[in-house]
Amino acid sequence: MTPIDQLTDVRDRPRRKVLISGASIAGPALAYWLNRYGYAVTVVEKAPTLRGGGYPIDVRGTALEVVRRMPILPQLREAHVDLRRLTFLDSDGSEVTSLHPLAVTGGVAGQDLEVRRGDLADALHRAVRDDVELLFDNSIDTLDQTGHGVDVTFRRGGSRTFDMVFGADGVHSRTREMLFGPEEQFHHYLGYCFAVFTMRNTLGLSHETVMWNAPGRAAALYAVGDGDEVHAFLNFARPEPPAVNEFRNLEAQRDLVAQAFADAEWEVPGMLVALREAEDLFFDGVGQIRMPRWSSGRVALVGDAAYAPSFLTGQGTSLALVGAYMLAASLADRGHAAGFAAYQRGTRKFVTVNQGLVGHGGATLFPTTAQALEQRNDRLRSLRTMPPGEGNPAHSALTLPEPLRPA
């Protein structure tokens, strides 16, 4: 079929109705591309409003090409975080080395984007808000697949039928649980827990990150600019994942982190005080979602719900953007069965190679023994002699198909 034939098929096709669960990154990105291909898109989000702020995230390689094909690049360039220095400290607070962040991340100077998660979410929201239906403070209650579609009931009442449903609802995806079963069979715990929150910039940091390490523990302060607040990050090794009550109870989370860092030096005692007072605390275990398939019937998963790589890879957002693009492109001129198969076939290798970065990330930033920490410090010192920004092949391991013209 020629591109002209494909375009004719897309334009002549009755508008199929689809529902996307999740309005963070993968969800609105998928909504943008599906709307472009002529689908009638509804996005449902359990949060009452769009979530702002958040820890800075990276957009690199193939994902950056996705962004270039959307109308959001100027806004993201404006929101770009100009991180200029990454300083590593030893357990006694002495400096190990200070270098350009790209030397560690494998990014490309002058090309890669680093923005707050909320800024990316806002840009995506602006790109779709006039063209898709957005349902905040709501969620999917039940899914029932039939021969003619997917019957959906909503938590706030009401039911509707869609041609397809997509789960873009994160690592702890409710859609995935309804479709494939409990999270435990797909979640691979990587041996760490972490907490992120904001606190006062008592050190006067500016456009920089300072990271303290002891065996099995790390504490970092991330100054996006030169304002009064910084992002605080606490990460610690733990052989077993937290219990259910530690995941669900805020005070239990605070207690768990405080216990892990009880005797830590540097600025950590002050960080623990701020942890107790933080209203934006986010706590979780570090893990990956690995699934043999990402769809069943008329329902498919995208982003962290299908293949979360963990923050150790720095590629979670990039996988979400690329996965959304590939899923929509695979469906543009196909039915759901053939489209979902093409999505998995075209995206799987990119997911696998980027999830494979986890060993490099964990070993570089969060060694668990004194010997491994010293070896890591020696490697970091050697990076001072290397030019930053040479790129990582995994970030660009997929060549995007050209999009069809808008329907």
Phi and psi in degrees as a GROMACS rama.xvg file:
@    title "Ramachandran Plot"
@    xaxis  label "Phi"
@    yaxis  label "Psi"
@TYPE xy
-77.7505  160.734  THR-2
-55.458  -36.4368  PRO-3
-65.767  -41.3396  ILE-4
-62.9599  -40.9909  ASP-5
-60.9274  -46.1188  GLN-6
-61.0205  -41.897  LEU-7
-62.5904  -42.6444  THR-8
-60.0376  -43.4973  ASP-9
-64.1809  -43.4839  VAL-10
-70.785  -34.3083  ARG-11
-83.6196  -16.1033  ASP-12
-70.7596  135.733  ARG-13
-57.6821  144.485  PRO-14
-66.3348  113.959  ARG-15
-83.3624  141.942  ARG-16
-94.871  128.448  LYS-17
-130.303  151.039  VAL-18
-119.707  132.478  LEU-19
-116.269  126.599  ILE-20
-97.4404  113.361  SER-21
119.945  126.516  GLY-22
-125.077  37.0741  ALA-23
-91.5346  -85.6672  SER-24
-119.25  -62.2509  ILE-25
-61.1721  -39.132  ALA-26
-61.1119  -58.0401  GLY-27
-66.8546  -29.9248  PRO-28
-63.6452  -44.2966  ALA-29
-64.1576  -39.9173  LEU-30
-60.2338  -41.3446  ALA-31
-59.2193  -50.0065  TYR-32
-72.6746  -37.4141  TRP-33
-66.4445  -40.1436  LEU-34
-61.461  -38.7997  ASN-35
-62.2735  -31.235  ARG-36
-92.4954  12.257  TYR-37
95.8593  8.02783  GLY-38
-82.195  148.227  TYR-39
-89.6623  110.866  ALA-40
-108.37  132.986  VAL-41
-119.493  133.855  THR-42
-117.102  127.161  VAL-43
-113.43  136.48  VAL-44
-136.801  128.948  GLU-45
-71.3592  -25.6494  LYS-46
-69.9447  148.467  ALA-47
-70.8323  -25.9912  PRO-48
-143.12  171.502  THR-49
-64.0614  136.152  LEU-50
-84.8016  123.579  ARG-51
-97.4864  -175.343  GLY-52
62.2193  -139.883  GLY-53
92.2299  161.13  GLY-54
-67.3752  144.194  TYR-55
-61.9456  144.961  PRO-56
-129.187  162.352  ILE-57
-109.362  145.441  ASP-58
-126.318  115.893  VAL-59
-135.673  164.15  ARG-60
53.3168  -126.33  GLY-61
-59.4641  -37.1939  THR-62
-63.6604  -34.5251  ALA-63
-64.7601  -34.1194  LEU-64
-67.6273  -35.4413  GLU-65
-59.5055  -46.3607  VAL-66
-61.694  -39.445  VAL-67
-61.9644  -26.612  ARG-68
-87.9547  3.60656  ARG-69
-116.722  165.448  MET-70
-86.2834  27.5922  PRO-71
-109.616  -6.31956  ILE-72
-60.3217  -44.7572  LEU-73
-58.634  -41.3366  PRO-74
-65.1771  -38.2272  GLN-75
-72.3279  -36.3591  LEU-76
-60.4814  -38.4209  ARG-77
-66.5904  -34.1585  GLU-78
-89.5375  -0.7408  ALA-79
-54.9113  133.694  HIS-80
-87.7305  120.407  VAL-81
-92.2145  76.1234  ASP-82
-78.0617  122.942  LEU-83
-109.217  -18.8822  ARG-84
-150.595  140.728  ARG-85
-127.342  114.818  LEU-86
-111.196  129.838  THR-87
-105.162  135.392  PHE-88
-117.19  147.625  LEU-89
-81.2052  177.348  ASP-90
-62.9318  -24.6861  SER-91
-90.0118  3.94248  ASP-92
91.2791  -2.39642  GLY-93
-77.0562  151.483  SER-94
-76.5057  131.406  GLU-95
-87.5108  -52.5506  VAL-96
-167.779  160.267  THR-97
-132.947  126.97  SER-98
-148.359  175.819  LEU-99
-75.7953  135.718  HIS-100
-56.4201  -32.9338  PRO-101
-65.0494  -22.0691  LEU-102
-65.8966  -25.0586  ALA-103
-95.4314  -41.1612  VAL-104
-80.0833  -19.5989  THR-105
76.202  22.929  GLY-106
-80.5241  177.6  GLY-107
-116.976  118.655  VAL-108
-60.3241  134.709  ALA-109
81.0959  -3.69553  GLY-110
-121.449  -52.746  GLN-111
-63.0554  152.07  ASP-112
-107.919  140.965  LEU-113
-131.077  117.396  GLU-114
-137.281  159.143  VAL-115
-66.1983  144.403  ARG-116
-55.6584  -39.9201  ARG-117
-63.284  -32.4183  GLY-118
-68.8935  -38.1121  ASP-119
-68.1427  -43.6341  LEU-120
-60.1131  -40.3508  ALA-121
-65.3839  -42.4075  ASP-122
-62.5625  -42.1844  ALA-123
-66.4305  -40.4026  LEU-124
-60.5119  -44.374  HIS-125
-61.4899  -32.5341  ARG-126
-72.7472  -20.1096  ALA-127
-120.317  -14.124  VAL-128
-61.2423  -27.7882  ARG-129
-88.6825  -6.74651  ASP-130
-121.125  -13.9357  ASP-131
-127.828  160.787  VAL-132
-86.3764  127.473  GLU-133
-115.665  123.6  LEU-134
-116.881  99.0399  LEU-135
-88.9652  163.598  PHE-136
56.3377  42.3091  ASP-137
-154.03  168.954  ASN-138
-163.102  168.227  SER-139
-75.4862  130.909  ILE-140
-96.2414  -48.9455  ASP-141
-139.589  152.07  THR-142
-124.393  134.236  LEU-143
-137.857  108.106  ASP-144
-82.899  134.025  GLN-145
-128.266  -177.179  THR-146
-69.2523  -18.8961  GLY-147
-108.793  -4.1147  HIS-148
161.226  -154.671  GLY-149
-122.807  116.067  VAL-150
-84.9103  123.809  ASP-151
-120.761  131.295  VAL-152
-108.031  146.938  THR-153
-107.43  152.55  PHE-154
-59.0757  -35.9246  ARG-155
-89.8702  12.4697  ARG-156
100.06  158.978  GLY-157
93.0565  156.946  GLY-158
-143.002  149.437  SER-159
-147.397  162.07  ARG-160
-115.079  132.991  THR-161
-123.233  154.361  PHE-162
-71.0092  -35.5248  ASP-163
-147.548  156.199  MET-164
-130.511  142.006  VAL-165
-126.716  131.359  PHE-166
-95.1396  109.897  GLY-167
-122.377  40.4137  ALA-168
-107.565  31.8712  ASP-169
85.3401  -177.81  GLY-170
-56.1285  -42.365  VAL-171
-97.0806  48.4101  HIS-172
-59.7043  122.602  SER-173
-71.6854  -35.4035  ARG-174
-61.6842  -44.8278  THR-175
-61.2895  -41.4277  ARG-176
-62.8164  -42.7536  GLU-177
-65.97  -32.7426  MET-178
-87.2916  -42.8976  LEU-179
-117.648  -13.4924  PHE-180
111.147  -172.068  GLY-181
-58.0415  148.343  PRO-182
-60.3047  -32.0878  GLU-183
-55.4292  -29.1054  GLU-184
-77.4232  -11.6337  GLN-185
-118.873  -17.9526  PHE-186
-87.2412  121.478  HIS-187
-107.757  103.476  HIS-188
-68.4136  134.912  TYR-189
-106.327  9.43345  LEU-190
92.1128  12.5398  GLY-191
-134.758  156.102  TYR-192
-125.484  155.342  CYS-193
-146.655  158.498  PHE-194
-136.47  137.802  ALA-195
-129.418  145.184  VAL-196
-167.35  172.327  PHE-197
-106.61  152.322  THR-198
-152.903  173.198  MET-199
-66.9984  144.356  ARG-200
-85.3944  72.8259  ASN-201
-72.4931  -18.3809  THR-202
-93.5613  -2.58184  LEU-203
65.3403  36.1804  GLY-204
-72.3071  151.216  LEU-205
-146.301  119.613  SER-206
50.9621  46.7883  HIS-207
-157.334  162.279  GLU-208
-124.1  137.239  THR-209
-119.983  125.672  VAL-210
-122.642  125.706  MET-211
-99.0989  138.015  TRP-212
-131.75  140.934  ASN-213
-132.075  163.001  ALA-214
-53.74  120.534  PRO-215
79.6881  3.92518  GLY-216
-142.119  145.988  ARG-217
-145.834  142.152  ALA-218
-133.891  134.136  ALA-219
-137.552  146.692  ALA-220
-120.177  126.212  LEU-221
-119.537  113.094  TYR-222
-100.06  106.539  ALA-223
-63.3657  -40.2755  VAL-224
-134.12  -132.725  GLY-225
-125.818  35.3103  ASP-226
-83.248  -168.993  GLY-227
-84.676  -10.3117  ASP-228
-120.868  152.608  GLU-229
-130.45  158.582  VAL-230
-85.7753  127.471  HIS-231
-102.753  143.799  ALA-232
-139.558  128.245  PHE-233
-128.03  125.512  LEU-234
-131.818  136.537  ASN-235
-146.654  147.264  PHE-236
-75.5664  141.657  ALA-237
-153.458  119.339  ARG-238
-58.0925  -39.3933  PRO-239
-111.452  145.857  GLU-240
-65.1994  156.302  PRO-241
-58.8433  151.71  PRO-242
-71.1394  165.506  ALA-243
-57.0505  -41.6281  VAL-244
-67.5728  -28.306  ASN-245
-73.5783  -28.7022  GLU-246
-73.6268  -34.8434  PHE-247
-97.4939  -18.0028  ARG-248
-106.374  118.857  ASN-249
-62.983  -42.3316  LEU-250
-68.0033  -34.7157  GLU-251
-65.2564  -36.907  ALA-252
-62.9207  -47.6408  GLN-253
-60.6708  -41.5191  ARG-254
-63.5245  -41.3912  ASP-255
-62.536  -45.4218  LEU-256
-66.8204  -45.1509  VAL-257
-60.5982  -38.7935  ALA-258
-64.8345  -40.6914  GLN-259
-65.6006  -29.4702  ALA-260
-112.508  21.6671  PHE-261
-57.5468  -36.9309  ALA-262
-108.785  17.1389  ASP-263
-74.1229  152.143  ALA-264
-101.997  -154.783  GLU-265
58.5265  -135.023  TRP-266
-92.3555  8.00327  GLU-267
-62.5526  -42.2525  VAL-268
-55.1483  -41.6745  PRO-269
-66.9274  -33.9685  GLY-270
-65.6874  -37.0547  MET-271
-67.857  -35.7389  LEU-272
-62.9025  -44.7016  VAL-273
-65.1316  -34.1701  ALA-274
-58.2169  -41.0081  LEU-275
-64.8106  -28.959  ARG-276
-98.5157  -12.0732  GLU-277
-65.49  133.471  ALA-278
-94.8368  -8.73319  GLU-279
-115.159  24.9429  ASP-280
-61.0471  132.371  LEU-281
-124.984  124.712  PHE-282
-126.738  141.928  PHE-283
-164.31  166.761  ASP-284
-86.5625  155.304  GLY-285
-91.9551  122.721  VAL-286
-159.855  170.938  GLY-287
-118.615  150.778  GLN-288
-100.741  120.378  ILE-289
-125.6  119.625  ARG-290
-128.984  143.36  MET-291
-70.951  -27.522  PRO-292
-147.425  153.689  ARG-293
-111.125  9.42531  TRP-294
-148.295  159.427  SER-295
-152.409  118.625  SER-296
63.2725  -121.425  GLY-297
-100.63  13.8554  ARG-298
-120.219  134.222  VAL-299
-135.503  157.769  ALA-300
-111.032  152.752  LEU-301
-148.249  151.73  VAL-302
71.2901  -148.335  GLY-303
-57.5705  -29.8511  ASP-304
-60.6287  -31.6098  ALA-305
-100.469  -36.8789  ALA-306
-155.664  50.5546  TYR-307
-55.6958  127.279  ALA-308
-93.6343  -10.6639  PRO-309
82.2818  155.449  SER-310
-67.6846  -14.5703  PHE-311
-62.8819  -23.6963  LEU-312
-89.9735  -21.5854  THR-313
69.0581  16.4695  GLY-314
-120.197  11.0642  GLN-315
-60.6618  -47.5905  GLY-316
-67.4095  -40.2983  THR-317
-63.764  -41.2422  SER-318
-64.2595  -36.2503  LEU-319
-64.2993  -44.7899  ALA-320
-67.745  -44.5028  LEU-321
-67.6043  -43.1235  VAL-322
-61.4511  -40.4282  GLY-323
-62.8313  -43.8544  ALA-324
-62.254  -46.9489  TYR-325
-66.9966  -37.6485  MET-326
-64.0074  -47.6198  LEU-327
-64.5486  -42.7975  ALA-328
-63.3502  -35.8196  ALA-329
-69.3063  -27.1489  SER-330
-92.7176  -10.7535  LEU-331
-56.3687  -39.7132  ALA-332
-128.694  26.9061  ASP-333
-136.419  162.391  ARG-334
-75.993  175.056  GLY-335
-64.6469  -40.2703  HIS-336
-65.0941  -50.5353  ALA-337
-68.6325  -36.6741  ALA-338
-65.3426  -43.9425  GLY-339
-65.8756  -37.0063  PHE-340
-64.9232  -41.3636  ALA-341
-66.6325  -37.8738  ALA-342
-59.3817  -48.9007  TYR-343
-67.5105  -41.7401  GLN-344
-64.154  -39.576  ARG-345
-83.0101  -18.6058  GLY-346
-110.711  -21.4134  THR-347
-56.184  -46.1053  ARG-348
-63.7059  -40.5947  LYS-349
-62.2361  -42.0818  PHE-350
-62.3453  -46.4394  VAL-351
-62.9134  -45.1416  THR-352
-67.9577  -32.5493  VAL-353
-79.8678  -33.8804  ASN-354
-64.8196  -28.6635  GLN-355
-68.1857  -13.0134  GLY-356
-70.1301  -10.2585  LEU-357
-61.3702  -35.9585  VAL-358
-62.8436  -41.7775  GLY-359
-64.3189  -45.4102  HIS-360
-65.3802  -46.3356  GLY-361
-63.8514  -43.1531  GLY-362
-66.732  -34.3129  ALA-363
-74.1085  -45.0952  THR-364
-99.0702  -30.2208  LEU-365
-133.12  60.273  PHE-366
-65.3768  148.619  PRO-367
-104.165  -6.49632  THR-368
-125.643  159.566  THR-369
-61.8304  -39.2854  ALA-370
-64.9106  -45.023  GLN-371
-64.8459  -34.1995  ALA-372
-66.018  -42.474  LEU-373
-66.368  -38.9868  GLU-374
-63.925  -41.4547  GLN-375
-61.9181  -43.2152  ARG-376
-61.5611  -38.3243  ASN-377
-63.7185  -40.1688  ASP-378
-65.1692  -40.8348  ARG-379
-64.6045  -39.3095  LEU-380
-62.3442  -35.3373  ARG-381
-70.5892  -23.1214  SER-382
-67.1133  -18.5364  LEU-383
-63.8101  -22.5521  ARG-384
-94.4581  1.33542  THR-385
-105.419  140.811  MET-386
-69.205  133.117  PRO-387
-73.5683  156.431  PRO-388
81.7684  35.3091  GLY-389
-84.593  -10.3775  GLU-390
86.8646  161.463  GLY-391
-121.708  124.927  ASN-392
-54.6923  -31.8194  PRO-393
-62.7975  -32.5279  ALA-394
-65.2581  -26.5725  HIS-395
-120.04  30.8372  SER-396
-80.1175  5.87389  ALA-397
-134.16  131.265  LEU-398
-95.5118  120.974  THR-399
-70.2542  140.953  LEU-400
-68.401  150.744  PRO-401
-70.1731  137.566  GLU-402
-72.7911  149.543  PRO-403
-69.4059  161.778  LEU-404
-67.4692  156.018  ARG-405
-58.7481  146.411  PRO-406
